[in-house]
Amino acid sequence: MQLAFRTFGRGTHPPARKITSDVPIVDLDAPERLFVPLVQHIGAPAVPVVGAGDEVKAGEVIAECGGFVSARVHSPVSGKVAGIVTRPTASGGKCAHIEIVNDFAYNTVTLPPLSDPTAEEIRERVKECGIVGMGGAGFPTHVKLAPKTAPEFFLVNCAECEPYITCDHRLALEHAEEIVRGARLLAKAAGAGRAIIGIEANKKDAFAALSAACEGASDVGVMLLRVKYPQGAEKQLVFAMTGRRVPPGGLPSDVGCVVDNAHTAYAAAKAVDNGEPLISRVLTVSGGETGVKGNFRVRFGTPFSFLREQTRGERSDDDIVKIVSGGPMMGVAQSDLSACVGKTTSSLLFFGEKEAAAQSPTQCINCGRCIRQCPMKLSPRDIERAVISENFARTEELFVTSCMECGVCSYVCPAKRPLVQAIRLAKKSLKEGRK
């Protein structure tokens, strides 16, 4: 057991509202039609290798990597490909989806298990199975496992600091051995000397389960972290667990660390030991005022509308005033339920009037809270002012690209200024300007 008395600087403490933390994982039935996104990761979209009329099995490759930074996509069910269609994504854009008509036979293909794999074999298996970072970013894991210099630590992120979300908590509680096994495998693949799993102190039952799974091991351990947001952000987690500061514009590998999510470690164990491609994930469905409550294992391509129907609870849609994919701090509000579950869908939140209440923004009162509590030590107030004046060169001078969009600034702002939205606009404008 290790206890981290040190945490990262600044940050905030939103109400946890982990109302599904005591709800076991349940397998959700798949719908009749699934729409599997070709963009479920950072990097180039996956390239389809199937077309309309093709018969597929669950676990079969339906799209190959579209570049060096990309990830394979596998069919979540067996059935027939209806075609390739463009649909909305949870992030607010649109992309191509492979439409599959479910035959409900669930005929499945897997790869041969690897009994004692080498580092290269682990990396290749992770690539074959389409595994990406499942904490939100979606970076292809096989790329992350090949740093230029072998890291000292492989850190497994089980902090789950966003309010409401409990999927990693339940996964650690119910599948601790698989997460520890996956941590070992990923650390070996990256060439790290040791794996450490970081989990916040409000999940002590899961901490105990992970500790028991690590008992007697010298190559993997668990660290209990203080509860603070955004503890699960990569740079903040690295500092909390190792005391090392990732430089501006740098990566954890610059300070001898590689970081991946607990769900990713779980998926890696399943891929290596059972030959299972990544076709589903555990996600949280929550929202205290709408009667929705649960942690579900859901197949990719499941429309949010179907997820809502299967987890409706006793209350009607009239009680819902806001729907968010992801956590309330960094998630994206949904205009409807057209988007589908993908590899980075950690939760779908249905909020009633009180939970979604938001004041209209007023003028900045220069209180400086956004500056004092920004975990990246930026000045969100000044960035927003530069955006309003369309001085995007100034936003670059204010290091806007270092912002991880955690939402702390908007959360603590008493004037309810749209600070995160201004930062996103600045990043988009700078990116378009470079193009």
Secondary structure, DSSP 8 states (H G I E B T S, - for coil): -EE-----SS-B------TTTTS-EEE----SEEEEES--SSSS--EE---TT-EE-BT-EEEE--SSS---EE-SSSEEEEEEEEEE-TTSSEEEEEEEEE-S---B------SS--HHHHHHHHHHTT-B-TTTT--BHHHHT--SS--SEEEEEE---SSS--HHHHHHHH-HHHHHHHHHHHHHHHT-SEEEEEEETT-HHHHHHHHHHTTT-SSEEEEEE---BTTTSHHHHHHHHH-----TT--GGGGTEEEEEHHHHHHHHHHHHH-----EEEEEEEEGGGTEEEEEEEETT-BHHHHHHHT--SS-GGG--EEEES-TTT-EE-SSS--B--TT--EEEEE-HHHH------------HHHHH-TT---HHHHHHHHHTT-HHHHHHTTGGG-----HHHHH-TT---HHHHHHHHHHHHHHHH-
